[in-house]
Amino acid sequence: MNRAEEDYLKLIYELQVEANKPMIKNNEIKDAFGYTDQSVNDMIKRLNDQKLVRFIPYKGVSLTKKGTHIAVKLVRAHRIWEVFLTKHLNYPWYRVHDEAERLEHASSEEMVEELFTFLGKPKTCSHGNPIPNLDGELPALNDFMLMDSNVGDTFVVERATDDAYLLKMLDDYKIGLNAKLHIIEKDSYNEFLKIKTDKKEVILTFSSAKKIFGRNIKI
């Protein structure tokens, strides 16, 4: 199996399994990768022929048991490497994805499990995404978005989409996991939130706020 095929399986896992969706559309894959319809259709056909995915015309695609097994190993390795890079090499969270992407394909299962133990068996990666166990089990994904908070709410960041631009912006604002964000303005017409952190007030667009997940707390 080549790296491109593995990347497709991992993305389908993240879009379908983690989001608890029975199937996903090819367009969702196209939008995530930025590929053409033709290239996505060709790859899905190839994976379907290998019985790694199940494709139903006009309905979508889902992972088979065989495809899920491979995807879990890749996602697990990727997120474990992210923990190592941020915790021990001080990589900022907006830079770890590409490095972990390379390492996940080059690591043996034995190395990944040794690294997992060395790191203290972390439950989440540097972005707050859960690390599946060897059987592919993982806790329910927190899908409560910052976007869903209202003026007066205090939101605790627990997870962020692995989007380098978003993560770099949050890093510049000194917003990371466990940060407390106080919502002081929500402008639906101009589509932005004004929030107050421990350091300052910042503006986040609705599109960014939809990629930040956590929970509201009472203070």
C-alpha atoms as one frame of an Amber mdcrd trajectory, in Angstrom:
protein
   0.000   0.000   0.000   1.392   3.408  -0.950   1.328   6.578   1.128  -1.455
   8.226  -0.886  -3.756   5.256  -0.246  -2.925   5.360   3.461  -3.660   9.082
   3.612  -7.096   8.493   2.086  -7.918   5.792   4.624  -6.837   8.017   7.497
  -8.914  10.952   6.245 -11.987   8.759   5.726 -11.539   7.466   9.275 -11.448
  11.013  10.643 -14.433  12.154   8.572 -16.566   9.055   8.983 -15.695   7.002
  12.064 -14.728   9.784  14.450 -17.719  11.871  13.415 -19.946   8.785  13.833
 -21.323   9.049  10.298 -22.412   5.936   8.392 -20.940   7.219   5.121 -19.242
  10.289   3.707 -19.476  11.891   0.299 -16.601  12.056  -2.161 -16.994  15.834
  -2.086 -15.981  15.853   1.586 -12.749  14.104   0.674 -12.191  16.441  -2.262
 -12.682  19.518  -0.075 -10.335  18.211   2.628  -7.512  17.362   0.219  -8.154
  20.022  -2.426  -8.037  17.392  -5.169 -10.109  17.132  -8.345 -13.283  15.047
  -8.583 -11.560  12.708 -11.017  -8.555  11.990  -8.786 -10.780  11.325  -5.767
 -13.095   9.065  -7.769 -10.127   7.117  -9.137  -8.644   6.569  -5.679 -11.978
   5.530  -4.151 -12.411   2.992  -6.960  -8.918   1.628  -6.288  -9.584   1.329
  -2.538 -12.960  -0.251  -3.227 -11.301  -2.844  -5.481  -8.907  -3.672  -2.621
 -11.893  -4.042  -0.261 -10.562  -1.262   1.973 -13.644   0.898   1.501 -17.238
   0.248   0.528 -18.535   2.651  -2.124 -22.234   2.962  -2.914 -23.060   5.289
  -5.840 -25.044   8.395  -4.849 -24.718   7.487  -1.165 -21.043   7.661  -0.340
 -18.099   5.722   0.997 -17.272   3.993   4.286 -14.344   1.987   5.602 -14.478
  -1.788   5.633 -13.170  -3.707   8.651  -9.868  -4.178   6.835  -9.655  -0.480
   5.942 -10.543   0.565   9.481  -7.769  -1.602  10.916  -5.171   0.103   8.726
  -6.576   3.581   9.363  -6.548   3.106  13.141  -2.858   2.182  13.101  -2.045
   5.294  11.053  -4.127   7.678  13.158  -2.738   6.191  16.358   0.868   6.521
  15.171   0.287  10.056  13.907  -1.175  11.327  17.171   1.414   9.588  19.337
   4.211  11.192  17.310   2.518  14.577  17.700   2.630  14.184  21.481   6.323
  13.312  21.355   7.216  16.223  19.100   5.432  18.825  21.203   6.291  17.376
  24.622   9.933  16.454  24.087  11.133  18.483  21.094   9.074  21.600  21.851
   7.434  21.744  18.437   4.570  24.263  18.403   1.220  22.608  17.789   0.858
  24.244  14.364   4.053  22.569  13.068   3.720  18.982  14.280   1.271  17.696
  11.676   3.635  17.518   8.707   6.437  15.927  10.745   4.060  13.379  12.287
   2.689  12.679   8.804   6.121  11.560   7.656   6.925   9.610  10.817   3.647
   7.678  10.908   4.432   6.041   7.567   8.017   5.174   8.517   7.443   3.723
  12.000   6.951   0.080  12.886   4.062  -0.881  15.146   6.591  -1.955  17.777
   8.250   1.469  17.781   4.907   3.264  18.055   3.874   1.165  21.049   7.231
   1.699  22.763   6.829   5.427  22.204   3.279   5.317  23.539   4.491   3.688
  26.758   7.427   6.102  27.040   5.019   9.047  26.812   2.883   7.706  29.663
   0.093   6.349  27.447  -1.493   9.696  26.519  -5.201   9.757  25.722  -5.131
  12.704  23.289  -2.760  14.281  20.805  -1.369  17.811  20.929  -4.585  19.168
  19.406  -6.886  17.371  21.848  -7.953  14.645  19.419  -8.362  11.208  21.049
  -5.791   8.494  20.412  -7.628   5.275  19.464  -6.582   2.112  21.262  -5.293
  -0.907  19.379  -8.849  -2.174  18.885  -9.880   1.124  17.327 -11.982   2.174
  20.306 -11.979   5.807  21.331 -14.148   8.030  23.498 -16.921  10.026  21.883
 -15.518  13.053  20.128 -16.427  16.366  21.731 -18.229  18.274  18.970 -19.450
  21.315  20.937 -18.074  24.270  18.978 -16.945  27.637  20.281 -19.323  28.933
  17.611 -22.238  27.598  19.697 -21.327  29.698  22.745 -23.111  32.967  23.459
 -22.324  36.293  25.073 -21.581  35.796  28.752 -20.409  32.191  28.358 -16.958
  31.016  29.419 -15.623  28.374  27.060 -12.752  25.975  27.802 -10.755  24.813
  24.767 -10.422  21.017  24.648  -9.775  20.332  20.973  -8.902  22.158  17.761
  -9.018  21.074  14.137  -5.582  20.206  12.775  -5.475  23.296  10.552  -2.026
  24.937  10.465  -3.370  28.447   9.776  -5.894  28.219  12.622  -3.360  26.756
  15.057  -0.748  29.407  14.227  -3.315  32.152  14.800  -4.352  30.648  18.134
  -0.697  30.323  19.108  -0.163  34.018  18.322  -3.125  34.818  20.572  -1.674
  32.559  23.311  -4.741  30.308  23.077  -4.078  26.612  23.624  -5.733  23.582
  25.162  -7.478  24.374  28.468  -7.544  28.099  27.696 -10.601  29.898  29.076
 -12.348  32.165  26.577 -14.946  34.672  27.761 -17.478  35.569  25.066 -18.106
  39.311  25.133 -19.657  39.873  21.706 -21.270  37.699  19.009 -21.979  39.465
  15.729 -24.052  37.207  13.475 -24.255  39.754  10.668 -20.473  40.200  10.340
 -19.853  36.638  11.543 -17.340  37.121  14.312 -16.896  36.546  18.033 -15.080
  38.921  20.332 -13.531  36.994  23.156 -11.439  37.861  26.178  -8.533  35.667
  27.185  -6.323  36.029  30.233  -4.113  38.330  28.164  -6.325  40.420  25.884
  -9.419  40.722  23.714  -9.318  39.096  20.287 -11.637  38.623  17.317 -12.354
  35.178  15.861 -14.420  34.615  12.731 -17.290  32.165  12.804 -15.350  29.913
  10.407 -12.507  29.675  12.939 -14.890  29.287  15.885 -16.420  26.238  14.155
 -13.013  24.505  14.327 -12.501  24.963  18.077 -14.217  22.511  20.434 -14.705
  22.309  24.175 -17.306  23.078  26.829 -18.887  25.993  28.632 -18.243  26.308
  32.363 -19.672  28.348  35.184 -17.339  30.724  36.986
